[in-house]
């Protein structure tokens, strides 16, 4: 199955996602500015939202294309955050866990 992939930030992450998809029999199609989403879309991890406005804008465009085409979307890490934001949710930076006392319930 062809999977349209919004590229992650780093070279090693791209290699890992590429190998993972191929291992499970998928054909990754790496998105760029000229390409349109014509099937399932995978949004990879990377820098926090807002740190790369160009990437945020491209991924919003690709999410819209996937939705308009009726294609499934999966978000990994940052990809899930941008999907949440796209649909009106919010993303908050949590304090560093090493500096916060644990809460037990």
CNS distance restraints for C-alpha pairs under 8 A (distance, minus, plus):
assign (resid   1 and name CA) (resid  25 and name CA) 7.05 0.50 0.50
assign (resid   1 and name CA) (resid  26 and name CA) 4.78 0.50 0.50
assign (resid   1 and name CA) (resid  27 and name CA) 5.91 0.50 0.50
assign (resid   2 and name CA) (resid  26 and name CA) 5.76 0.50 0.50
assign (resid   2 and name CA) (resid  27 and name CA) 4.58 0.50 0.50
assign (resid   2 and name CA) (resid  28 and name CA) 5.93 0.50 0.50
assign (resid   2 and name CA) (resid  29 and name CA) 6.80 0.50 0.50
assign (resid   2 and name CA) (resid  39 and name CA) 6.95 0.50 0.50
assign (resid   2 and name CA) (resid  40 and name CA) 7.46 0.50 0.50
assign (resid   3 and name CA) (resid  26 and name CA) 6.59 0.50 0.50
assign (resid   3 and name CA) (resid  27 and name CA) 5.99 0.50 0.50
assign (resid   3 and name CA) (resid  28 and name CA) 4.98 0.50 0.50
assign (resid   3 and name CA) (resid  29 and name CA) 5.99 0.50 0.50
assign (resid   3 and name CA) (resid  39 and name CA) 6.42 0.50 0.50
assign (resid   3 and name CA) (resid  40 and name CA) 5.30 0.50 0.50
assign (resid   3 and name CA) (resid  41 and name CA) 6.01 0.50 0.50
assign (resid   3 and name CA) (resid  42 and name CA) 6.92 0.50 0.50
assign (resid   4 and name CA) (resid  28 and name CA) 5.98 0.50 0.50
assign (resid   4 and name CA) (resid  29 and name CA) 4.77 0.50 0.50
assign (resid   4 and name CA) (resid  30 and name CA) 6.02 0.50 0.50
assign (resid   4 and name CA) (resid  31 and name CA) 6.42 0.50 0.50
assign (resid   4 and name CA) (resid  37 and name CA) 6.33 0.50 0.50
assign (resid   4 and name CA) (resid  38 and name CA) 7.54 0.50 0.50
assign (resid   4 and name CA) (resid  39 and name CA) 6.49 0.50 0.50
assign (resid   4 and name CA) (resid  40 and name CA) 5.99 0.50 0.50
assign (resid   4 and name CA) (resid  41 and name CA) 4.75 0.50 0.50
assign (resid   4 and name CA) (resid  42 and name CA) 6.15 0.50 0.50
assign (resid   5 and name CA) (resid  28 and name CA) 6.39 0.50 0.50
assign (resid   5 and name CA) (resid  29 and name CA) 5.91 0.50 0.50
assign (resid   5 and name CA) (resid  30 and name CA) 4.95 0.50 0.50
assign (resid   5 and name CA) (resid  31 and name CA) 5.71 0.50 0.50
assign (resid   5 and name CA) (resid  41 and name CA) 5.78 0.50 0.50
assign (resid   5 and name CA) (resid  42 and name CA) 4.76 0.50 0.50
assign (resid   5 and name CA) (resid  43 and name CA) 6.18 0.50 0.50
assign (resid   5 and name CA) (resid  44 and name CA) 7.40 0.50 0.50
assign (resid   6 and name CA) (resid  30 and name CA) 6.30 0.50 0.50
assign (resid   6 and name CA) (resid  31 and name CA) 5.29 0.50 0.50
assign (resid   6 and name CA) (resid  32 and name CA) 7.84 0.50 0.50
assign (resid   6 and name CA) (resid  41 and name CA) 7.45 0.50 0.50
assign (resid   6 and name CA) (resid  42 and name CA) 6.19 0.50 0.50
assign (resid   6 and name CA) (resid  43 and name CA) 5.08 0.50 0.50
assign (resid   6 and name CA) (resid  44 and name CA) 6.21 0.50 0.50
assign (resid   6 and name CA) (resid  59 and name CA) 6.99 0.50 0.50
assign (resid   7 and name CA) (resid  14 and name CA) 6.53 0.50 0.50
assign (resid   7 and name CA) (resid  30 and name CA) 6.35 0.50 0.50
assign (resid   7 and name CA) (resid  31 and name CA) 6.66 0.50 0.50
assign (resid   7 and name CA) (resid  43 and name CA) 7.36 0.50 0.50
assign (resid   7 and name CA) (resid  44 and name CA) 6.29 0.50 0.50
assign (resid   8 and name CA) (resid  13 and name CA) 6.23 0.50 0.50
assign (resid   8 and name CA) (resid  14 and name CA) 5.90 0.50 0.50
assign (resid   8 and name CA) (resid  43 and name CA) 7.87 0.50 0.50
assign (resid   8 and name CA) (resid  44 and name CA) 5.13 0.50 0.50
assign (resid   8 and name CA) (resid  45 and name CA) 5.61 0.50 0.50
assign (resid   8 and name CA) (resid  46 and name CA) 5.62 0.50 0.50
assign (resid   9 and name CA) (resid  13 and name CA) 7.27 0.50 0.50
assign (resid   9 and name CA) (resid  14 and name CA) 7.71 0.50 0.50
assign (resid   9 and name CA) (resid  45 and name CA) 7.44 0.50 0.50
assign (resid   9 and name CA) (resid  46 and name CA) 5.25 0.50 0.50
assign (resid   9 and name CA) (resid  47 and name CA) 7.16 0.50 0.50
assign (resid  10 and name CA) (resid  14 and name CA) 6.35 0.50 0.50
assign (resid  10 and name CA) (resid  46 and name CA) 7.67 0.50 0.50
assign (resid  11 and name CA) (resid  15 and name CA) 6.35 0.50 0.50
assign (resid  12 and name CA) (resid  16 and name CA) 6.18 0.50 0.50
assign (resid  13 and name CA) (resid  17 and name CA) 6.16 0.50 0.50
assign (resid  14 and name CA) (resid  18 and name CA) 5.98 0.50 0.50
assign (resid  15 and name CA) (resid  19 and name CA) 6.04 0.50 0.50
assign (resid  16 and name CA) (resid  20 and name CA) 6.04 0.50 0.50
assign (resid  17 and name CA) (resid  21 and name CA) 6.13 0.50 0.50
assign (resid  18 and name CA) (resid  22 and name CA) 6.20 0.50 0.50
assign (resid  18 and name CA) (resid  28 and name CA) 6.48 0.50 0.50
assign (resid  19 and name CA) (resid  23 and name CA) 5.89 0.50 0.50
assign (resid  20 and name CA) (resid  24 and name CA) 6.55 0.50 0.50
assign (resid  21 and name CA) (resid  25 and name CA) 6.51 0.50 0.50
assign (resid  21 and name CA) (resid  26 and name CA) 5.13 0.50 0.50
assign (resid  21 and name CA) (resid  27 and name CA) 6.80 0.50 0.50
assign (resid  21 and name CA) (resid  28 and name CA) 6.56 0.50 0.50
assign (resid  22 and name CA) (resid  26 and name CA) 5.03 0.50 0.50
assign (resid  22 and name CA) (resid  27 and name CA) 6.10 0.50 0.50
assign (resid  22 and name CA) (resid  28 and name CA) 7.28 0.50 0.50
assign (resid  31 and name CA) (resid  35 and name CA) 5.87 0.50 0.50
assign (resid  31 and name CA) (resid  36 and name CA) 7.61 0.50 0.50
assign (resid  31 and name CA) (resid  37 and name CA) 7.90 0.50 0.50
assign (resid  33 and name CA) (resid  58 and name CA) 7.43 0.50 0.50
assign (resid  36 and name CA) (resid  62 and name CA) 7.23 0.50 0.50
assign (resid  36 and name CA) (resid  65 and name CA) 7.11 0.50 0.50
assign (resid  37 and name CA) (resid  41 and name CA) 7.00 0.50 0.50
assign (resid  37 and name CA) (resid  62 and name CA) 6.27 0.50 0.50
assign (resid  37 and name CA) (resid  65 and name CA) 5.84 0.50 0.50
assign (resid  37 and name CA) (resid  66 and name CA) 5.80 0.50 0.50
assign (resid  37 and name CA) (resid  69 and name CA) 7.99 0.50 0.50
assign (resid  38 and name CA) (resid  65 and name CA) 7.94 0.50 0.50
assign (resid  38 and name CA) (resid  66 and name CA) 7.09 0.50 0.50
assign (resid  38 and name CA) (resid  69 and name CA) 7.00 0.50 0.50
assign (resid  38 and name CA) (resid  71 and name CA) 7.54 0.50 0.50
assign (resid  39 and name CA) (resid  66 and name CA) 7.01 0.50 0.50
assign (resid  39 and name CA) (resid  69 and name CA) 7.71 0.50 0.50
assign (resid  39 and name CA) (resid  71 and name CA) 5.40 0.50 0.50
assign (resid  39 and name CA) (resid  72 and name CA) 7.49 0.50 0.50
assign (resid  40 and name CA) (resid  66 and name CA) 7.14 0.50 0.50
assign (resid  40 and name CA) (resid  71 and name CA) 5.10 0.50 0.50
assign (resid  40 and name CA) (resid  72 and name CA) 4.92 0.50 0.50
assign (resid  40 and name CA) (resid  73 and name CA) 5.81 0.50 0.50
assign (resid  41 and name CA) (resid  62 and name CA) 8.00 0.50 0.50
assign (resid  41 and name CA) (resid  63 and name CA) 7.74 0.50 0.50
assign (resid  41 and name CA) (resid  66 and name CA) 6.69 0.50 0.50
assign (resid  41 and name CA) (resid  71 and name CA) 7.18 0.50 0.50
assign (resid  41 and name CA) (resid  72 and name CA) 6.39 0.50 0.50
assign (resid  41 and name CA) (resid  73 and name CA) 4.73 0.50 0.50
assign (resid  41 and name CA) (resid  74 and name CA) 6.43 0.50 0.50
assign (resid  42 and name CA) (resid  73 and name CA) 5.91 0.50 0.50
assign (resid  42 and name CA) (resid  74 and name CA) 5.07 0.50 0.50
assign (resid  42 and name CA) (resid  75 and name CA) 5.96 0.50 0.50
assign (resid  42 and name CA) (resid  76 and name CA) 7.72 0.50 0.50
assign (resid  42 and name CA) (resid  79 and name CA) 7.79 0.50 0.50
assign (resid  43 and name CA) (resid  59 and name CA) 7.73 0.50 0.50
assign (resid  43 and name CA) (resid  73 and name CA) 7.55 0.50 0.50
assign (resid  43 and name CA) (resid  74 and name CA) 6.23 0.50 0.50
assign (resid  43 and name CA) (resid  75 and name CA) 4.64 0.50 0.50
assign (resid  43 and name CA) (resid  76 and name CA) 6.15 0.50 0.50
assign (resid  43 and name CA) (resid  78 and name CA) 7.68 0.50 0.50
assign (resid  43 and name CA) (resid  79 and name CA) 4.48 0.50 0.50
assign (resid  43 and name CA) (resid  80 and name CA) 7.50 0.50 0.50
assign (resid  44 and name CA) (resid  75 and name CA) 6.22 0.50 0.50
assign (resid  44 and name CA) (resid  76 and name CA) 5.15 0.50 0.50
assign (resid  44 and name CA) (resid  77 and name CA) 6.93 0.50 0.50
assign (resid  44 and name CA) (resid  78 and name CA) 6.54 0.50 0.50
assign (resid  44 and name CA) (resid  79 and name CA) 5.18 0.50 0.50
assign (resid  45 and name CA) (resid  75 and name CA) 7.88 0.50 0.50
assign (resid  45 and name CA) (resid  76 and name CA) 5.57 0.50 0.50
assign (resid  45 and name CA) (resid  77 and name CA) 4.98 0.50 0.50
assign (resid  45 and name CA) (resid  78 and name CA) 4.41 0.50 0.50
assign (resid  45 and name CA) (resid  79 and name CA) 5.62 0.50 0.50
assign (resid  46 and name CA) (resid  77 and name CA) 7.67 0.50 0.50
assign (resid  46 and name CA) (resid  78 and name CA) 5.79 0.50 0.50
assign (resid  47 and name CA) (resid  51 and name CA) 6.43 0.50 0.50
assign (resid  47 and name CA) (resid  52 and name CA) 7.32 0.50 0.50
assign (resid  47 and name CA) (resid  78 and name CA) 7.07 0.50 0.50
assign (resid  48 and name CA) (resid  52 and name CA) 7.95 0.50 0.50
assign (resid  48 and name CA) (resid  78 and name CA) 6.46 0.50 0.50
assign (resid  49 and name CA) (resid  53 and name CA) 7.82 0.50 0.50
assign (resid  49 and name CA) (resid  56 and name CA) 6.84 0.50 0.50
assign (resid  49 and name CA) (resid  78 and name CA) 7.23 0.50 0.50
assign (resid  49 and name CA) (resid  81 and name CA) 7.48 0.50 0.50
assign (resid  49 and name CA) (resid  82 and name CA) 6.92 0.50 0.50
assign (resid  50 and name CA) (resid  56 and name CA) 6.96 0.50 0.50
assign (resid  52 and name CA) (resid  56 and name CA) 6.32 0.50 0.50
assign (resid  53 and name CA) (resid  57 and name CA) 6.09 0.50 0.50
assign (resid  54 and name CA) (resid  58 and name CA) 6.25 0.50 0.50
assign (resid  55 and name CA) (resid  59 and name CA) 6.09 0.50 0.50
assign (resid  56 and name CA) (resid  60 and name CA) 6.16 0.50 0.50
assign (resid  56 and name CA) (resid  82 and name CA) 7.59 0.50 0.50
assign (resid  57 and name CA) (resid  61 and name CA) 6.34 0.50 0.50
assign (resid  58 and name CA) (resid  62 and name CA) 6.30 0.50 0.50
assign (resid  59 and name CA) (resid  63 and name CA) 6.02 0.50 0.50
assign (resid  59 and name CA) (resid  82 and name CA) 7.91 0.50 0.50
assign (resid  60 and name CA) (resid  64 and name CA) 6.27 0.50 0.50
assign (resid  60 and name CA) (resid  82 and name CA) 7.82 0.50 0.50
assign (resid  60 and name CA) (resid  86 and name CA) 7.00 0.50 0.50
assign (resid  61 and name CA) (resid  65 and name CA) 6.30 0.50 0.50
assign (resid  62 and name CA) (resid  66 and name CA) 6.17 0.50 0.50
assign (resid  63 and name CA) (resid  67 and name CA) 6.17 0.50 0.50
assign (resid  63 and name CA) (resid  73 and name CA) 7.58 0.50 0.50
assign (resid  63 and name CA) (resid  83 and name CA) 7.80 0.50 0.50
assign (resid  64 and name CA) (resid  68 and name CA) 5.96 0.50 0.50
assign (resid  65 and name CA) (resid  69 and name CA) 6.06 0.50 0.50
assign (resid  66 and name CA) (resid  70 and name CA) 6.07 0.50 0.50
assign (resid  66 and name CA) (resid  71 and name CA) 4.94 0.50 0.50
assign (resid  66 and name CA) (resid  72 and name CA) 6.95 0.50 0.50
assign (resid  66 and name CA) (resid  73 and name CA) 7.09 0.50 0.50
assign (resid  67 and name CA) (resid  71 and name CA) 5.95 0.50 0.50
assign (resid  67 and name CA) (resid  72 and name CA) 7.57 0.50 0.50
assign (resid  74 and name CA) (resid  79 and name CA) 7.42 0.50 0.50
assign (resid  74 and name CA) (resid  80 and name CA) 7.28 0.50 0.50
assign (resid  75 and name CA) (resid  79 and name CA) 3.89 0.50 0.50
assign (resid  75 and name CA) (resid  80 and name CA) 4.12 0.50 0.50
assign (resid  75 and name CA) (resid  81 and name CA) 7.61 0.50 0.50
assign (resid  75 and name CA) (resid  82 and name CA) 7.95 0.50 0.50
assign (resid  75 and name CA) (resid  83 and name CA) 6.92 0.50 0.50
assign (resid  76 and name CA) (resid  80 and name CA) 5.42 0.50 0.50
assign (resid  77 and name CA) (resid  81 and name CA) 6.58 0.50 0.50
assign (resid  78 and name CA) (resid  82 and name CA) 6.28 0.50 0.50
assign (resid  79 and name CA) (resid  83 and name CA) 6.31 0.50 0.50
assign (resid  80 and name CA) (resid  84 and name CA) 6.12 0.50 0.50
assign (resid  81 and name CA) (resid  85 and name CA) 6.22 0.50 0.50
assign (resid  81 and name CA) (resid  91 and name CA) 6.61 0.50 0.50
assign (resid  82 and name CA) (resid  86 and name CA) 5.91 0.50 0.50
assign (resid  83 and name CA) (resid  87 and name CA) 6.35 0.50 0.50
assign (resid  84 and name CA) (resid  88 and name CA) 6.57 0.50 0.50
assign (resid  84 and name CA) (resid  89 and name CA) 4.99 0.50 0.50
assign (resid  84 and name CA) (resid  90 and name CA) 6.78 0.50 0.50
assign (resid  84 and name CA) (resid  91 and name CA) 7.69 0.50 0.50
assign (resid  85 and name CA) (resid  89 and name CA) 4.65 0.50 0.50
assign (resid  85 and name CA) (resid  90 and name CA) 5.51 0.50 0.50
assign (resid  85 and name CA) (resid  91 and name CA) 6.98 0.50 0.50
assign (resid  95 and name CA) (resid  99 and name CA) 7.45 0.50 0.50
assign (resid  95 and name CA) (resid 100 and name CA) 7.21 0.50 0.50
assign (resid  96 and name CA) (resid 100 and name CA) 6.82 0.50 0.50
assign (resid  97 and name CA) (resid 101 and name CA) 7.79 0.50 0.50
